[in-house]
Amino acid sequence: MADLAPTQRPAITVRGACPHDCPDTCALLVTVEDGVATAVRGDPDHPTTHGALCTKVSRYTERTYHSQRLLHPLKRVGAKGSGQFTQVSWDEALHDIAAKLGTIGARNPEAILPYSYAGTMGLVQGEAMAARFFHKLGASRLNRTICSAAGGAGLDAVLGGKVGMDVEQFAHSRLILIWGSNSITSNLHFWTYAQRAKRAGAKLVCIDPWRHETADKCHEHIQLRPGTDAALAYALMHELIAHGWLDQDYINRYTLGFEALRERALQWPPERAAAVCGVPAEQIRELASDYGTLRPAAIRVNYGLQRVRGGGNAVRSIASLPALIGAWRDPAGGVLLSSSNHFAVNTEALERPDLLAGRAPRVINMSTIGDDLQRPTSQEFGPRIEAIIVYNSNPMAVAPDGEAVRKGFAREDLFTVVLEHFQTDTADLADYVLPATTQLEHLDVHKAYGHRYWLANNPAIDPLGEAKPNSQIFRELATRMGFTEACFAETDEQIAAQAIAADPCNGAITFKALREQGWMKLTVPEAPFAQGGFPTPSGKCEFWSGREAAAGRDPLPEVLLPYESEATAPQLAARYPLALISPPARNFLNSTFVNVPSLQASEGEPVMLLHPQDAASRGIADGQMARAFNDRGSYACRVRVSPRTRPGQVVAFGIWWRKLSVGAVNVNALTHQRLTDLGAGPCFYDCLVEVS
């Protein structure tokens, strides 16, 4: 009798969602053969994904099955930073962590700090069970500002929240301003709609300090200085007013504070803005003419421009433009930075702030973690941070002022727990490293901030090794801490079902339906503000904000130039005359994917762009190693001499892990911890250096 072939499970396709901090939030189809994920592709039926994935996520199986995946709990056995760890059981790790947190919590739970951001954007594996755990504990709260806080605050002041156009409508626009975005790298699926509009005759204008791939493919590139966007926006307003390119009926019906805005805008003729922005006045006039006469006109803003001192007000000024010309009347007109507040999320059910039981723990800003980890106990600050639990983030690589961050995490007396997929820079300084699952191994539910679809992520494969979902790790820690509330026993399915609030925008969307269909669209009107109805206190687009006035800030958008610039800090600029910006490398997403071999090979090595004039005056040749430095630190990498950057400006691509960079230092050695005007966000692109 012939031998039978071993039984194999048939190949299946599992619906998922991209978990990463990207506006596209793609719908995934995962092919699984005999329990192994063999391919990840975009869902061709999902309108915004339309079957296409970025280079990064298309390699997701390479990341999941990486030879260096953390598959077992690790305990530090050597000095901090020595890299000496030993494998331990989950039982030992959880017992020790719970005991340590219990001891610290008995003295003062505010000495314990969670640190997380958007390593996953999922509502289950993000801040659901984790938030419940820290609320019950009474730990310090974290102000999660590191990416989008300034822009979000700017949108809120004018529009009432993170709301805007439907990204699919950009295909029908006649003019598209791509403001502060390399869309081909960071917002690929929006670029598809922009290309459709371009083929139909639309004009595309890129506004950005450096000439990237997206700028190459636009009709016009306005290469302004970093941190001068509000001045440009005001010059556009000046021209709209001066030439009568206004929709006065829309202004009268649906806006608040136009006369005050008008008075300020008339103080910004193109010549004044040109001197500030470093662009020709005639280019500003042409842009204003296009914006005032080509309808419908749409603006796609991204988060790079708000990572400077005046970033919140820059977004306020840009978000004011559509109402001036009545662009909101048309579905293909308006502005989009984030759509996240169109989604109704039942945050209280997910995170259970009631577990605080009346306590109001202090709030620590994640962007100042370098200084805050080094602060002693004081009446003003509160207790010294004794323990930090890091998940969904890699602060040693991504937080500003890298040397301060290193000193903080290197404290021998700081108890550090890191939930991770890999031995990152932050994991190197942990006391315990706990292996977490990737998106292919756990369940989640996702909203988006670049489109209007809810998505479900179904687990495609079993967890590798001993990896556990974030939710399960915090669930088990809660048990070890003796937390008996029923919410700590809820399954991931139960948590996901609670995420989608009963709301007209959500319509009949439920997690059960999402799991089956993969994605479902909100019932938001195509032109939500055609007749006003903004989610502001007045229901109008608020050029003049009573909330900003009540907070002691300027009720109108204001032009605030960078902390570090020739105009604001001439003595500093004399020593460090080059403005540094650090946009993302094309093949990485923040510090994720940096260690994936094929993507690392594509990226090559850390590089910075230096304009030919600046290179020549410093005797630096293309391909040389050079050092960018300031009072905070020094960063060495390969130089590419290129006219893609402005004279007086360095472009250094991030965010490489420190351990993969020369001298174990990345570009955040140069950035500072000062905060933005609104939202208390970081100022990564507000930074002066010299290069030698």
KAGITA-V639233 format. One record per residue. N is the residue number from 1. OMEGA is omega in radians with two decimals (999 if undefined). Layout:
N&OMEGA, N&OMEGA
//
This chain:
1&-3.10, 2&3.08, 3&3.08, 4&3.07, 5&3.12, 6&-3.13, 7&3.08, 8&3.07, 9&-3.13, 10&3.10, 11&3.12, 12&3.06, 13&-3.10, 14&3.12, 15&3.13, 16&-3.14, 17&3.07, 18&-3.05, 19&-2.85, 20&-3.07, 21&-3.07, 22&-3.11, 23&-3.00, 24&3.12, 25&-2.99, 26&3.00, 27&-3.05, 28&2.93, 29&-3.07, 30&3.08, 31&-3.12, 32&3.12, 33&3.14, 34&3.07, 35&-3.12, 36&3.07, 37&-3.07, 38&-3.14, 39&3.02, 40&-3.14, 41&3.12, 42&3.11, 43&-3.11, 44&-3.12, 45&3.12, 46&-2.97, 47&-3.08, 48&3.08, 49&3.14, 50&3.00, 51&-3.06, 52&3.05, 53&3.02, 54&-3.14, 55&-3.07, 56&-3.02, 57&3.07, 58&3.09, 59&-2.99, 60&3.11, 61&3.10, 62&3.12, 63&-3.10, 64&-3.09, 65&3.13, 66&-3.11, 67&-3.12, 68&3.06, 69&3.01, 70&-3.04, 71&-3.12, 72&3.07, 73&-3.14, 74&3.09, 75&3.10, 76&3.11, 77&3.10, 78&3.11, 79&3.10, 80&3.11, 81&-3.12, 82&-3.10, 83&-3.10, 84&3.14, 85&3.04, 86&3.12, 87&3.09, 88&3.10, 89&3.02, 90&-3.10, 91&3.14, 92&-3.10, 93&-3.10, 94&3.12, 95&-3.10, 96&-3.13, 97&-3.14, 98&3.14, 99&-3.13, 100&3.13, 101&3.11, 102&3.13, 103&3.13, 104&-3.12, 105&3.12, 106&3.10, 107&3.13, 108&-3.09, 109&3.10, 110&3.05, 111&3.09, 112&-3.09, 113&2.91, 114&3.08, 115&-3.09, 116&2.97, 117&-2.92, 118&2.98, 119&2.82, 120&3.08, 121&-3.10, 122&-3.11, 123&3.10, 124&-3.09, 125&3.08, 126&-2.99, 127&3.14, 128&3.14, 129&3.12, 130&-3.13, 131&3.09, 132&-3.11, 133&-3.07, 134&3.04, 135&3.12, 136&-3.13, 137&-3.05, 138&-3.12, 139&3.01, 140&3.08, 141&-3.11, 142&3.01, 143&-2.99, 144&-2.96, 145&-2.76, 146&-3.09, 147&-2.81, 148&-2.99, 149&-3.10, 150&3.13, 151&3.10, 152&3.12, 153&3.10, 154&3.08, 155&-3.10, 156&-3.11, 157&-3.05, 158&-3.03, 159&3.12, 160&3.14, 161&3.10, 162&-3.09, 163&3.12, 164&-3.08, 165&2.91, 166&-3.06, 167&-3.12, 168&-3.10, 169&3.09, 170&3.13, 171&-3.07, 172&-3.14, 173&3.07, 174&3.06, 175&3.10, 176&3.01, 177&3.10, 178&-2.88, 179&3.10, 180&-3.07, 181&2.90, 182&-2.93, 183&-3.13, 184&3.12, 185&-2.91, 186&-3.10, 187&-2.94, 188&-3.02, 189&2.93, 190&-3.10, 191&3.09, 192&3.12, 193&3.09, 194&3.12, 195&3.08, 196&3.12, 197&-3.14, 198&3.13, 199&3.12, 200&3.06, 201&-3.14, 202&3.05, 203&3.12, 204&3.13, 205&3.09, 206&3.10, 207&-3.02, 208&-3.11, 209&3.12, 210&-3.04, 211&-3.12, 212&-3.07, 213&-3.13, 214&3.11, 215&3.12, 216&-3.00, 217&3.06, 218&3.12, 219&-3.04, 220&3.05, 221&3.07, 222&-2.96, 223&-3.07, 224&3.07, 225&3.07, 226&3.04, 227&-3.11, 228&-3.04, 229&-3.13, 230&3.11, 231&3.10, 232&-3.14, 233&3.12, 234&3.09, 235&3.06, 236&3.10, 237&3.13, 238&-3.09, 239&3.09, 240&-3.14, 241&-3.07, 242&-3.09, 243&3.13, 244&3.11, 245&-3.07, 246&2.95, 247&-3.02, 248&3.11, 249&3.11, 250&3.13, 251&-3.09, 252&-3.05, 253&-2.83, 254&3.11, 255&-3.13, 256&3.01, 257&-3.07, 258&-3.07, 259&3.10, 260&3.11, 261&-3.14, 262&-3.12, 263&-3.14, 264&-3.11, 265&-3.11, 266&3.05, 267&-3.05, 268&3.03, 269&-3.10, 270&-3.12, 271&3.13, 272&3.13, 273&3.14, 274&3.14, 275&3.14, 276&-3.02, 277&-3.11, 278&3.09, 279&-3.13, 280&3.11, 281&-3.12, 282&3.10, 283&3.08, 284&3.13, 285&-3.14, 286&3.11, 287&3.13, 288&3.11, 289&3.10, 290&-3.08, 291&-3.12, 292&-3.01, 293&3.14, 294&-3.09, 295&-0.08, 296&3.14, 297&-3.08, 298&3.12, 299&2.99, 300&3.13, 301&2.99, 302&-2.87, 303&-3.13, 304&-3.02, 305&-3.11, 306&3.13, 307&3.11, 308&-3.10, 309&-3.07, 310&-3.02, 311&3.13, 312&3.13, 313&3.03, 314&3.10, 315&3.07, 316&-3.08, 317&3.13, 318&-3.13, 319&3.10, 320&-3.00, 321&-3.04, 322&-3.11, 323&-3.13, 324&-3.12, 325&-3.14, 326&-3.09, 327&-3.11, 328&-3.14, 329&-3.05, 330&3.09, 331&-3.11, 332&3.10, 333&3.11, 334&-3.13, 335&3.03, 336&2.88, 337&3.11, 338&3.09, 339&-2.90, 340&-3.13, 341&2.93, 342&-3.12, 343&3.06, 344&-3.10, 345&3.14, 346&-3.01, 347&-3.11, 348&3.10, 349&-3.13, 350&-2.92, 351&3.04, 352&3.08, 353&3.09, 354&3.12, 355&3.03, 356&3.06, 357&3.08, 358&3.10, 359&3.11, 360&-3.11, 361&3.13, 362&3.13, 363&3.10, 364&3.10, 365&-3.09, 366&-3.11, 367&3.09, 368&-3.06, 369&3.14, 370&3.11, 371&-3.01, 372&3.09, 373&-3.13, 374&-3.10, 375&3.02, 376&3.04, 377&3.08, 378&3.12, 379&-3.11, 380&-3.05, 381&-3.01, 382&-3.05, 383&3.02, 384&3.10, 385&-3.10, 386&-3.12, 387&3.09, 388&3.12, 389&-3.05, 390&3.06, 391&3.14, 392&3.13, 393&3.12, 394&-2.98, 395&3.12, 396&3.10, 397&-2.92, 398&-3.07, 399&-3.10, 400&3.13, 401&-2.96, 402&-3.13, 403&3.07, 404&3.11, 405&3.14, 406&3.14, 407&-3.14, 408&-3.12, 409&-3.12, 410&3.12, 411&-3.13, 412&-3.10, 413&3.11, 414&3.12, 415&-3.01, 416&3.07, 417&-3.11, 418&3.02, 419&-2.97, 420&2.99, 421&-3.04, 422&3.11, 423&-3.10, 424&3.05, 425&-3.14, 426&3.12, 427&3.13, 428&-3.10, 429&-3.12, 430&2.94, 431&3.03, 432&3.02, 433&-3.07, 434&-3.07, 435&-3.13, 436&3.08, 437&3.00, 438&-3.08, 439&-3.14, 440&-2.97, 441&-3.11, 442&-3.12, 443&3.10, 444&3.06, 445&-3.00, 446&2.80, 447&-3.13, 448&2.97, 449&3.08, 450&3.05, 451&-2.98, 452&-3.12, 453&2.86, 454&3.09, 455&3.04, 456&3.01, 457&3.09, 458&3.09, 459&-3.10, 460&-3.10, 461&3.05, 462&3.09, 463&3.10, 464&3.12, 465&3.11, 466&-3.12, 467&3.12, 468&3.00, 469&3.05, 470&-3.09, 471&-3.12, 472&3.12, 473&3.13, 474&3.06, 475&-3.11, 476&3.04, 477&3.11, 478&3.10, 479&-3.14, 480&3.14, 481&3.13, 482&3.11, 483&-3.00, 484&3.14, 485&-3.06, 486&-3.09, 487&-3.14, 488&3.08, 489&-3.12, 490&3.11, 491&3.08, 492&3.10, 493&3.13, 494&3.12, 495&-3.13, 496&-3.14, 497&3.14, 498&-2.96, 499&-3.00, 500&-3.06, 501&3.01, 502&-3.02, 503&3.13, 504&3.14, 505&3.14, 506&3.10, 507&-3.10, 508&-3.11, 509&3.02, 510&3.13, 511&3.09, 512&3.12, 513&3.13, 514&-3.11, 515&-3.11, 516&-3.04, 517&3.13, 518&-3.09, 519&3.10, 520&-3.04, 521&3.04, 522&3.08, 523&3.09, 524&3.11, 525&-3.14, 526&3.07, 527&-2.95, 528&-3.06, 529&3.12, 530&3.11, 531&-3.13, 532&3.14, 533&3.10, 534&3.13, 535&3.04, 536&3.07, 537&-3.11, 538&-3.02, 539&-3.11, 540&2.97, 541&-2.98, 542&2.98, 543&3.10, 544&-3.03, 545&3.04, 546&3.12, 547&3.09, 548&3.11, 549&-3.14, 550&3.12, 551&3.11, 552&3.12, 553&-3.12, 554&3.13, 555&3.06, 556&2.99, 557&3.13, 558&3.11, 559&3.12, 560&-3.11, 561&-3.05, 562&3.01, 563&-3.05, 564&3.09, 565&3.12, 566&-3.09, 567&-3.03, 568&-3.09, 569&-3.02, 570&3.14, 571&3.08, 572&-3.13, 573&3.10, 574&3.12, 575&-3.08, 576&-2.94, 577&-3.05, 578&3.07, 579&-3.12, 580&2.91, 581&-3.04, 582&3.12, 583&-3.09, 584&2.98, 585&-3.03, 586&-3.01, 587&3.11, 588&3.01, 589&-2.93, 590&3.13, 591&3.09, 592&3.13, 593&-3.08, 594&-3.08, 595&3.07, 596&-2.96, 597&-3.07, 598&-3.14, 599&3.08, 600&3.11, 601&3.12, 602&-3.11, 603&3.09, 604&-3.09, 605&3.08, 606&3.14, 607&2.97, 608&3.11, 609&3.11, 610&-3.12, 611&-3.12, 612&3.12, 613&-3.11, 614&3.11, 615&-3.11, 616&-3.11, 617&-3.14, 618&3.12, 619&-3.10, 620&-3.14, 621&3.10, 622&3.12, 623&3.11, 624&2.91, 625&3.13, 626&-3.06, 627&2.96, 628&-3.05, 629&2.97, 630&-3.08, 631&-3.08, 632&-3.09, 633&-3.09, 634&-3.09, 635&-3.12, 636&3.06, 637&-3.12, 638&3.12, 639&2.92, 640&3.11, 641&-2.96, 642&3.04, 643&3.11, 644&3.03, 645&3.12, 646&2.88, 647&-3.13, 648&-3.08, 649&3.08, 650&3.05, 651&3.14, 652&-2.99, 653&-3.14, 654&-0.06, 655&3.10, 656&2.97, 657&3.11, 658&-3.05, 659&3.11, 660&-3.12, 661&3.13, 662&3.12, 663&-3.13, 664&3.14, 665&3.07, 666&-2.98, 667&3.14, 668&2.94, 669&-3.03, 670&-3.05, 671&-3.08, 672&-3.06, 673&3.08, 674&-2.95, 675&-3.12, 676&-3.12, 677&3.12, 678&3.05, 679&3.11, 680&3.11, 681&-3.13, 682&-3.10, 683&-3.07, 684&-3.05, 685&-3.12, 686&-2.84, 687&3.09, 688&-3.14, 689&2.86, 690&-3.14, 691&3.10, 692&999
//
